[in-house]
Amino acid sequence: MAGEPGVGIADWVSAVNASYGAVWLRLIALLATAGALLTWVWRARIDAELRDPAGQRLSRAWAIGGWFCPIVQLWYPLVVMEDLWRAGRPDERGSLVRYWWYALLAYVVLLVAIRLESLGDVTIPTLNTVAVYSTVSLLVLCVSAACLIRVVRQITRWQSAAGPLPA
């Protein structure tokens, strides 16, 4: 930003501080959400396995481990969620599960694009491009979150309506 007209050190420090604040808020929200989601996945997976053991394509360990293992994390969480959906309603297609997953992958692609755009010199056009990518990524993340909320509620409703687990 050196040499840009009207941009002083105070402006730069203020922007950096605001950026760090946003990063920390995002990280805290991500960790809280991930913890709640993974707890729900684990419990829903146990319930689905007890109701329909043959309908689960992955082991119970992969229901959680698949989120963290490189490469397979690109599709194992989708498989787990589709299996949970099918355990509740085998006659219904889980299109909503796929919408959630594709929106989440689009969000990750946008994060990579933001990172790549940020690698060069910091200029006003670069910051404008990053701002646009960031805004679009937030909208895509909101779509993914809305789909996930509906998926979790639906699977929970189906599992609750199914009654007590078989002995």
C-alpha positions as CSV (number, residue, x, y, z in Angstrom):
1,M,0.0,0.0,0.0
2,A,3.1,2.2,0.1
3,G,2.6,5.1,-2.2
4,E,-1.2,4.9,-2.5
5,P,-2.7,8.3,-2.2
6,G,-4.6,9.0,1.0
7,V,-3.5,5.8,2.8
8,G,-1.5,6.4,6.0
9,I,0.0,4.2,8.6
10,A,-3.0,4.8,10.9
11,D,-5.4,3.6,8.2
12,W,-3.2,0.5,7.6
13,V,-3.0,-0.4,11.3
14,S,-6.8,0.1,11.7
15,A,-7.5,-2.2,8.8
16,V,-5.2,-4.9,10.0
17,N,-6.7,-4.8,13.5
18,A,-10.2,-5.0,12.1
19,S,-9.1,-7.9,9.9
20,Y,-7.6,-9.8,12.9
21,G,-10.7,-9.3,14.9
22,A,-12.9,-10.7,12.1
23,V,-10.5,-13.7,11.8
24,W,-10.7,-14.5,15.5
25,L,-14.5,-14.2,15.5
26,R,-14.7,-16.5,12.5
27,L,-12.4,-19.0,14.1
28,I,-14.3,-19.1,17.4
29,A,-17.6,-19.6,15.4
30,L,-16.1,-22.3,13.3
31,L,-14.8,-24.3,16.3
32,A,-18.1,-24.0,18.2
33,T,-20.1,-25.0,15.1
34,A,-17.7,-27.9,14.2
35,G,-17.9,-29.2,17.8
36,A,-21.6,-29.2,17.8
37,L,-21.9,-30.7,14.3
38,L,-19.5,-33.5,15.0
39,T,-21.2,-34.3,18.3
40,W,-24.5,-34.5,16.5
41,V,-23.0,-36.6,13.6
42,W,-21.6,-39.1,16.1
43,R,-24.9,-39.5,18.0
44,A,-27.0,-39.7,14.8
45,R,-24.5,-42.2,13.3
46,I,-24.9,-44.5,16.3
47,D,-28.7,-44.2,16.1
48,A,-28.7,-44.9,12.4
49,E,-26.3,-47.9,12.8
50,L,-28.5,-49.5,15.5
51,R,-31.6,-49.0,13.3
52,D,-30.0,-50.0,10.0
53,P,-26.5,-51.5,10.3
54,A,-26.3,-52.4,6.6
55,G,-27.2,-48.9,5.4
56,Q,-23.9,-47.4,6.7
57,R,-21.2,-47.5,4.1
58,L,-18.4,-46.3,6.3
59,S,-17.3,-47.4,9.8
60,R,-18.3,-45.4,12.8
61,A,-14.7,-44.1,13.1
62,W,-14.8,-42.6,9.6
63,A,-18.0,-40.7,10.5
64,I,-15.8,-38.3,12.4
65,G,-12.3,-39.1,11.0
66,G,-13.4,-38.4,7.5
67,W,-13.7,-34.7,8.3
68,F,-10.0,-34.5,9.2
69,C,-8.2,-36.9,6.9
70,P,-6.8,-35.2,3.9
71,I,-8.1,-36.1,0.5
72,V,-11.0,-38.3,1.7
73,Q,-12.4,-35.2,3.5
74,L,-13.6,-34.1,0.1
75,W,-16.3,-36.8,0.0
76,Y,-16.5,-38.9,3.2
77,P,-18.5,-36.4,5.2
78,L,-21.0,-36.3,2.3
79,V,-21.2,-40.1,2.4
80,V,-21.8,-40.1,6.1
81,M,-24.6,-37.5,5.8
82,E,-26.2,-39.3,2.9
83,D,-26.2,-42.6,4.9
84,L,-27.8,-40.8,7.9
85,W,-30.5,-39.3,5.5
86,R,-31.2,-42.8,4.0
87,A,-31.4,-44.4,7.4
88,G,-34.3,-42.0,8.2
89,R,-36.0,-42.2,4.8
90,P,-34.6,-44.7,2.4
91,D,-37.4,-43.8,-0.1
92,E,-36.4,-40.1,-0.3
93,R,-33.5,-38.7,-2.3
94,G,-31.1,-36.7,-0.2
95,S,-30.7,-33.8,-2.7
96,L,-30.6,-31.3,0.2
97,V,-27.5,-33.1,1.6
98,R,-25.8,-32.7,-1.8
99,Y,-26.8,-29.0,-2.0
100,W,-25.2,-28.5,1.4
101,W,-22.0,-30.3,0.4
102,Y,-21.6,-28.6,-2.9
103,A,-22.1,-25.2,-1.3
104,L,-19.5,-26.0,1.3
105,L,-17.0,-27.1,-1.4
106,A,-17.7,-23.9,-3.3
107,Y,-17.0,-22.0,-0.1
108,V,-13.6,-23.7,0.3
109,V,-12.7,-23.0,-3.4
110,L,-13.5,-19.3,-2.7
111,L,-11.3,-19.3,0.3
112,V,-8.4,-20.7,-1.8
113,A,-9.1,-18.0,-4.4
114,I,-9.0,-15.3,-1.7
115,R,-5.7,-16.7,-0.4
116,L,-4.2,-16.9,-3.9
117,E,-5.3,-13.3,-4.6
118,S,-3.7,-12.1,-1.4
119,L,-0.3,-13.5,-2.2
120,G,1.0,-10.7,-4.3
121,D,1.4,-7.0,-3.6
122,V,-1.3,-5.4,-1.6
123,T,-3.0,-2.8,-3.7
124,I,-6.4,-1.2,-3.8
125,P,-7.5,-3.4,-6.7
126,T,-6.3,-6.5,-4.9
127,L,-8.2,-5.5,-1.7
128,N,-11.3,-4.8,-3.8
129,T,-11.1,-8.2,-5.4
130,V,-10.6,-9.9,-2.0
131,A,-13.6,-8.0,-0.7
132,V,-15.8,-9.3,-3.5
133,Y,-14.6,-12.9,-3.1
134,S,-15.1,-12.6,0.7
135,T,-18.6,-11.3,0.3
136,V,-19.5,-14.1,-2.2
137,S,-17.9,-16.7,0.0
138,L,-20.0,-15.5,3.0
139,L,-23.2,-15.8,0.9
140,V,-22.2,-19.3,-0.2
141,L,-21.4,-20.2,3.4
142,C,-24.9,-19.0,4.4
143,V,-26.5,-21.1,1.8
144,S,-24.5,-24.1,3.0
145,A,-25.4,-23.4,6.6
146,A,-29.1,-23.1,5.8
147,C,-29.1,-26.4,4.0
148,L,-27.2,-28.1,6.8
149,I,-29.6,-26.8,9.4
150,R,-32.5,-28.2,7.4
151,V,-30.7,-31.6,7.0
152,V,-29.9,-31.9,10.7
153,R,-33.4,-31.0,11.7
154,Q,-34.9,-33.4,9.2
155,I,-32.7,-36.3,10.2
156,T,-33.3,-35.6,13.9
157,R,-37.0,-35.5,13.4
158,W,-37.0,-38.8,11.6
159,Q,-34.8,-40.4,14.3
160,S,-37.0,-39.0,17.0
161,A,-40.2,-40.2,15.3
162,A,-38.9,-43.7,14.9
163,G,-39.3,-44.3,18.6
164,P,-36.9,-46.0,21.0
165,L,-34.0,-48.0,19.6
166,P,-34.4,-51.8,19.2
167,A,-33.1,-53.7,22.2
